[in-house]
Amino acid sequence: MQDVTEGGCHCGALRYRLAGDLTDIAHCHCSICRRVSGGLVVTWLTLPRSGFRWLAGEPNCYVAPSSCSRYFCGHCGAHVALVTTHSSETVDVTVATLDHPERVRANRHIWVGSRLPWLHLDEDLPSEAEENQ
C-alpha cells in the first residue's frame, strides 16, 4: 500500500507520519515485545527510516539490552516505534498506533519460537522462528 499515513499515541502527545509502501507487516511473538507492551503479540510495520517523521512531541527512549531502541510516550506510555542495530536503516512502528490500523494487514509471524502455545492468530500466514527479513 503506497500512501502517507499518520498515527500517534493514546493521549495525542506524540504524532508521526509514514510515507512509502506499508507492505512489511509482522505479528511479533517475542517475549521482549510482550513484556514492554503488556500485550500478547505486537504487530509491527517496517519501513525505511527516511519514510518516518515525528510530527509532534518528543518520545522517550528505552535502549534495551537486546539491541533495540524503543520509543514511547512519556505521558500515556504507548509503545510507538523501535530501531534495532540489526537493521538501523529501518524503523518499526506499532500498527496499533496508526490512525487507521484497519487499512494494513500482517503478512507474516516472527519469533514464533516464543509464541504462547494457546494463542492462535492468522494461522494461514508464513511463520519464522526468528526474524529473517
Secondary structure as UniProt FT lines:
FT   STRAND          2..8
FT   STRAND          15..21
FT   STRAND          24..28
FT   HELIX           31..37
FT   STRAND          42..48
FT   HELIX           49..51
FT   STRAND          52..56
FT   STRAND          60..63
FT   TURN            65..66
FT   STRAND          68..72
FT   TURN            74..76
FT   STRAND          79..84
FT   HELIX           85..87
FT   TURN            88..89
FT   STRAND          90..94
FT   HELIX           95..97
FT   HELIX           101..103
FT   STRAND          108..110
FT   HELIX           112..114
FT   TURN            117..118
FT   TURN            123..124
//
